Amino acid sequence: MESDQAHYFESYEDLEIHKLMLEDETRNQAYKDAIMSNKSYLKGKTVMDVGCGTGILSIFCAQAGAKKVYAVEASNIAKLAKEIVKENNYEDIIEVIHSKVEDVTLPNNIKVDVIVSEWMGFYLLHEGMLDSVLVARDKFLKDDGQMFPESATIYVAPCSVSSLNQKWDNLHGVSMSVFAKHLRENRYNKPEIMTIDTKDLLACETPLCWINLKEDAVSDLDSFSLQHVAAIKKTGLYQGLCVWFECTFPSLSNDDKATQVQLHTSPDSLPTHWKQTIIVLPLEQEVEEGEPIAFQVDITRDQVNKRRYNLEVTLLDPDLVEHPLPCSCHMTKCILTKAVMQQHAEKTILEANTNGHGDNGILEEDIIDDDSSLSSS
């Protein structure tokens, strides 16, 4: 276990890893927008940056008006962070602490107003850094303190993985489909980290889990499970499950026009260094529009290396699994249920409109909006 921990922190001494993160404009801009849009809250506050790396988030906080920033970094990259802080003339505000956050003690046991951290790994949980962030929260954050980000959601959707498979259909005039089959079987043992197109998604995404950084305990991160039936939205090859995440930052401004910043890593978002995580199925399956497919996804913390998780997919029989309501698949029971729900919704809207306009129950013609009624049905 100690060797795993040592290797984890040593890996962050590789400048190429930090170069990759610093070149991720989506990542950087989301954090900067979240911090700067809350300048009125951050002004004069005390901040802790957990796993500060090169210190860029600490500097954002100082630029936003924080009076003190404790930038905690366990790896030797802390030495570089100190140089970067000095380069930007924030030595009086930002104090770089070269230590694991679990071992940190702040002067006079003070509490901080804000914890900021870029802790996310592939499929959100890889590397298990969130554990340290929650430990820091429990140890250092004031009762009314804020977390940046404050929540995170993992999504999953069935997909094709055309970029991995199509080239083997014809390789210089030679069919390599047998090779492609064995390649898929090998890849089933380890998820692929790659970027796919929105067109490769075969059904709508569904949330696998939602994590509340202000309340969840470390033990709440040990396992997550989803059993789901998805209705295929277009004909294609079902070759895997695509997993991605989004993070939400607090909006603490009193300005009514303030927007809540989110960091997205979905296929239809701007690319990030996290890309998407693809769980490749050992056998591909032709699916048609409206066809239901059922699966279970389990994410479980590894018992040996606590910073790693095991991802497991179980393919299920859609006839034996409860479908969501409403469900858009072509099974008769789902078609009938959806029709009944739609009729009920239309009746409810009509009754609401009728009861809201006069004692005679007659709708006033000048406020009827056919388009809006249709979109609400």
LUMMI-764190 format. One record per residue (C-alpha): x, z, y; residue in one letter. Coordinates in steps of 0.02 Angstrom, whole numbers, always signed. Layout:
BEGIN
[[X Z Y] A]
...
//
This chain:
BEGIN
[[+0 +0 +0] M]
[[+142 +43 +121] E]
[[+225 -124 +85] S]
[[+61 -214 +122] D]
[[+47 -123 +289] Q]
[[+228 -163 +332] A]
[[+206 -347 +290] H]
[[+46 -354 +394] Y]
[[+131 -290 +552] F]
[[+289 -392 +521] E]
[[+184 -550 +514] S]
[[+135 -521 +695] Y]
[[+316 -531 +749] E]
[[+310 -718 +718] D]
[[+298 -801 +889] L]
[[+211 -952 +813] E]
[[+60 -842 +772] I]
[[+48 -785 +953] H]
[[+75 -963 +1014] K]
[[-75 -1016 +909] L]
[[-184 -880 +985] M]
[[-124 -908 +1164] L]
[[-161 -1094 +1148] E]
[[-340 -1057 +1091] D]
[[-431 -1095 +1254] E]
[[-602 -1046 +1184] T]
[[-537 -875 +1134] R]
[[-445 -843 +1297] N]
[[-586 -903 +1409] Q]
[[-717 -798 +1319] A]
[[-616 -639 +1344] Y]
[[-573 -681 +1523] K]
[[-754 -722 +1565] D]
[[-815 -562 +1482] A]
[[-689 -455 +1576] I]
[[-705 -539 +1746] M]
[[-894 -544 +1740] S]
[[-887 -354 +1725] N]
[[-762 -323 +1866] K]
[[-881 -206 +1956] S]
[[-888 -96 +1800] Y]
[[-702 -106 +1757] L]
[[-642 -64 +1932] K]
[[-555 +105 +1926] G]
[[-585 +125 +1739] K]
[[-464 +172 +1600] T]
[[-445 +43 +1461] V]
[[-365 +39 +1289] M]
[[-313 -130 +1216] D]
[[-300 -109 +1026] V]
[[-174 -228 +949] G]
[[-124 -299 +1118] C]
[[-2 -429 +1050] G]
[[+79 -514 +1200] T]
[[-32 -414 +1318] G]
[[-139 -551 +1393] I]
[[-303 -454 +1375] L]
[[-223 -300 +1454] S]
[[-171 -408 +1602] I]
[[-348 -477 +1618] F]
[[-411 -298 +1629] C]
[[-282 -254 +1760] A]
[[-330 -408 +1860] Q]
[[-512 -351 +1850] A]
[[-467 -187 +1933] G]
[[-436 -63 +1792] A]
[[-336 +85 +1855] K]
[[-247 +115 +1688] K]
[[-226 +11 +1530] V]
[[-150 +80 +1370] Y]
[[-90 -73 +1275] A]
[[-63 -20 +1094] V]
[[+38 -131 +977] E]
[[+110 -82 +807] A]
[[+225 -231 +781] S]
[[+389 -264 +871] N]
[[+300 -392 +979] I]
[[+266 -237 +1088] A]
[[+440 -263 +1163] K]
[[+390 -437 +1221] L]
[[+224 -369 +1288] A]
[[+321 -249 +1399] K]
[[+423 -394 +1469] E]
[[+265 -496 +1503] I]
[[+182 -348 +1589] V]
[[+336 -330 +1698] K]
[[+339 -517 +1732] E]
[[+162 -502 +1801] N]
[[+200 -344 +1903] N]
[[+79 -229 +1814] Y]
[[+201 -96 +1752] E]
[[+113 +35 +1860] D]
[[-55 +0 +1776] I]
[[-17 -59 +1599] I]
[[+76 +57 +1481] E]
[[+130 -28 +1319] V]
[[+130 +93 +1173] I]
[[+231 +36 +1022] H]
[[+133 +122 +883] S]
[[-9 +106 +761] K]
[[-165 +160 +854] V]
[[-199 +287 +717] E]
[[-40 +379 +770] D]
[[-66 +372 +958] V]
[[-93 +526 +1065] T]
[[-141 +501 +1247] L]
[[-85 +620 +1386] P]
[[-196 +775 +1395] N]
[[-303 +698 +1257] N]
[[-395 +594 +1387] I]
[[-535 +476 +1339] K]
[[-548 +294 +1393] V]
[[-695 +203 +1470] D]
[[-668 +38 +1379] V]
[[-588 -24 +1218] I]
[[-544 -208 +1216] V]
[[-473 -293 +1063] S]
[[-455 -464 +986] E]
[[-466 -404 +806] W]
[[-556 -548 +722] M]
[[-484 -638 +572] G]
[[-544 -785 +468] F]
[[-729 -765 +424] Y]
[[-719 -618 +548] L]
[[-658 -484 +427] L]
[[-495 -553 +355] H]
[[-346 -438 +392] E]
[[-460 -286 +415] G]
[[-404 -248 +593] M]
[[-580 -194 +639] L]
[[-547 -33 +543] D]
[[-414 +16 +671] S]
[[-528 -29 +816] V]
[[-665 +86 +751] L]
[[-538 +225 +723] V]
[[-483 +204 +904] A]
[[-665 +209 +960] R]
[[-697 +373 +871] D]
[[-535 +449 +934] K]
[[-521 +387 +1113] F]
[[-683 +313 +1182] L]
[[-797 +414 +1296] K]
[[-975 +443 +1236] D]
[[-1039 +317 +1363] D]
[[-890 +200 +1342] G]
[[-898 +13 +1309] Q]
[[-828 -100 +1175] M]
[[-765 -278 +1210] F]
[[-837 -360 +1106] P]
[[-984 -247 +1067] E]
[[-1056 -337 +915] S]
[[-1018 -477 +792] A]
[[-1120 -583 +672] T]
[[-1066 -682 +519] I]
[[-1165 -840 +479] Y]
[[-1173 -947 +322] V]
[[-1243 -1121 +287] A]
[[-1236 -1245 +143] P]
[[-1124 -1393 +181] C]
[[-1038 -1550 +125] S]
[[-849 -1555 +131] V]
[[-826 -1742 +148] S]
[[-651 -1730 +221] S]
[[-590 -1644 +61] L]
[[-674 -1758 -63] N]
[[-713 -1935 -6] Q]
[[-534 -1998 +1] K]
[[-519 -1975 -187] W]
[[-657 -2102 -223] D]
[[-538 -2244 -184] N]
[[-353 -2209 -167] L]
[[-266 -2377 -144] H]
[[-396 -2456 -258] G]
[[-386 -2318 -389] V]
[[-529 -2197 -424] S]
[[-468 -2017 -429] M]
[[-635 -1930 -455] S]
[[-570 -1833 -606] V]
[[-425 -1768 -500] F]
[[-549 -1721 -362] A]
[[-653 -1624 -489] K]
[[-504 -1519 -544] H]
[[-451 -1496 -364] L]
[[-622 -1424 -321] R]
[[-610 -1305 -469] E]
[[-441 -1243 -406] N]
[[-505 -1224 -228] R]
[[-650 -1120 -289] Y]
[[-528 -976 -313] N]
[[-479 -973 -130] K]
[[-581 -1018 +26] P]
[[-526 -1163 +135] E]
[[-491 -1131 +319] I]
[[-537 -1293 +405] M]
[[-646 -1374 +537] T]
[[-802 -1468 +483] I]
[[-926 -1572 +584] D]
[[-1102 -1517 +624] T]
[[-1163 -1667 +524] K]
[[-1088 -1587 +369] D]
[[-1210 -1441 +376] L]
[[-1351 -1471 +253] L]
[[-1468 -1331 +309] A]
[[-1493 -1209 +451] C]
[[-1375 -1061 +458] E]
[[-1430 -886 +417] T]
[[-1349 -722 +470] P]
[[-1255 -636 +329] L]
[[-1223 -475 +427] C]
[[-1223 -400 +601] W]
[[-1092 -272 +652] I]
[[-1121 -149 +793] N]
[[-950 -98 +858] L]
[[-1022 +47 +956] K]
[[-1103 +132 +807] E]
[[-1046 +66 +637] D]
[[-923 +169 +535] A]
[[-771 +102 +441] V]
[[-863 +133 +277] S]
[[-1002 +15 +336] D]
[[-875 -127 +325] L]
[[-841 -105 +139] D]
[[-967 -234 +79] S]
[[-1098 -357 +139] F]
[[-1220 -458 +35] S]
[[-1345 -597 +68] L]
[[-1470 -677 -50] Q]
[[-1551 -829 +28] H]
[[-1654 -986 -2] V]
[[-1613 -1130 +116] A]
[[-1716 -1288 +140] A]
[[-1605 -1442 +142] I]
[[-1631 -1535 +306] K]
[[-1550 -1700 +253] K]
[[-1500 -1788 +93] T]
[[-1318 -1764 +46] G]
[[-1191 -1684 -69] L]
[[-1198 -1494 -81] Y]
[[-1014 -1451 -101] Q]
[[-992 -1280 -24] G]
[[-1044 -1143 +95] L]
[[-981 -1138 +272] C]
[[-948 -966 +349] V]
[[-916 -929 +533] W]
[[-944 -792 +661] F]
[[-990 -756 +840] E]
[[-947 -606 +949] C]
[[-1051 -538 +1093] T]
[[-979 -448 +1243] F]
[[-1072 -321 +1350] P]
[[-1151 -371 +1515] S]
[[-1133 -221 +1629] L]
[[-1163 -303 +1798] S]
[[-1318 -263 +1901] N]
[[-1329 -445 +1950] D]
[[-1488 -521 +1876] D]
[[-1398 -689 +1862] K]
[[-1259 -617 +1754] A]
[[-1247 -698 +1582] T]
[[-1191 -615 +1422] Q]
[[-1030 -693 +1359] V]
[[-1018 -745 +1177] Q]
[[-872 -811 +1077] L]
[[-932 -944 +954] H]
[[-837 -1017 +806] T]
[[-975 -1126 +731] S]
[[-953 -1310 +686] P]
[[-1049 -1362 +843] D]
[[-942 -1254 +959] S]
[[-775 -1293 +1038] L]
[[-634 -1277 +909] P]
[[-543 -1112 +888] T]
[[-392 -1060 +786] H]
[[-514 -972 +667] W]
[[-594 -1140 +624] K]
[[-726 -1113 +488] Q]
[[-709 -1038 +314] T]
[[-772 -1150 +174] I]
[[-811 -1081 +2] I]
[[-793 -1238 -104] V]
[[-907 -1251 -255] L]
[[-827 -1304 -420] P]
[[-963 -1435 -448] L]
[[-1048 -1538 -314] E]
[[-1235 -1569 -318] Q]
[[-1342 -1708 -244] E]
[[-1482 -1633 -138] V]
[[-1630 -1711 -48] E]
[[-1716 -1669 +115] E]
[[-1838 -1526 +89] G]
[[-1758 -1468 -74] E]
[[-1732 -1280 -89] P]
[[-1563 -1210 -140] I]
[[-1533 -1026 -174] A]
[[-1372 -927 -170] F]
[[-1300 -755 -151] Q]
[[-1144 -718 -49] V]
[[-1050 -554 -69] D]
[[-906 -499 +43] I]
[[-819 -346 -29] T]
[[-665 -253 +27] R]
[[-521 -270 -96] D]
[[-484 -105 -181] Q]
[[-296 -131 -186] V]
[[-263 -210 -16] N]
[[-388 -135 +105] K]
[[-350 -269 +236] R]
[[-417 -406 +122] R]
[[-591 -451 +65] Y]
[[-657 -542 -87] N]
[[-787 -677 -61] L]
[[-903 -714 -206] E]
[[-1041 -844 -218] V]
[[-1177 -843 -350] T]
[[-1290 -996 -367] L]
[[-1471 -945 -400] L]
[[-1631 -1027 -460] D]
[[-1743 -1057 -306] P]
[[-1897 -1034 -417] D]
[[-1845 -855 -453] L]
[[-1793 -799 -278] V]
[[-1908 -748 -136] E]
[[-1912 -880 +1] H]
[[-1904 -838 +187] P]
[[-2062 -847 +291] L]
[[-2093 -979 +346] P]
[[-1992 -1090 +229] C]
[[-1972 -1276 +262] S]
[[-1935 -1327 +82] C]
[[-2047 -1448 -13] H]
[[-2113 -1322 -140] M]
[[-2304 -1318 -137] T]
[[-2316 -1130 -106] K]
[[-2202 -1144 +46] C]
[[-2296 -1293 +118] I]
[[-2462 -1200 +103] L]
[[-2392 -1038 +173] T]
[[-2315 -1128 +322] K]
[[-2480 -1218 +358] A]
[[-2577 -1054 +353] V]
[[-2452 -969 +469] M]
[[-2460 -1114 +591] Q]
[[-2650 -1111 +593] Q]
[[-2648 -924 +623] H]
[[-2524 -945 +767] A]
[[-2631 -1081 +847] E]
[[-2787 -972 +830] K]
[[-2698 -823 +908] T]
[[-2640 -927 +1057] I]
[[-2815 -999 +1082] L]
[[-2894 -826 +1078] E]
[[-2766 -759 +1200] A]
[[-2799 -902 +1321] N]
[[-2988 -882 +1303] T]
[[-2987 -694 +1332] N]
[[-2876 -712 +1482] G]
[[-2985 -828 +1588] H]
[[-3153 -765 +1646] G]
[[-3303 -681 +1568] D]
[[-3378 -843 +1506] N]
[[-3229 -878 +1393] G]
[[-3207 -1054 +1463] I]
[[-3029 -1111 +1493] L]
[[-2996 -1164 +1671] E]
[[-2943 -1347 +1672] E]
[[-2813 -1333 +1810] D]
[[-2700 -1216 +1709] I]
[[-2706 -1305 +1542] I]
[[-2534 -1373 +1496] D]
[[-2548 -1479 +1340] D]
[[-2360 -1495 +1320] D]
[[-2328 -1309 +1328] S]
[[-2470 -1273 +1208] S]
[[-2398 -1393 +1083] L]
[[-2222 -1321 +1097] S]
[[-2288 -1146 +1072] S]
[[-2385 -1188 +914] S]
//
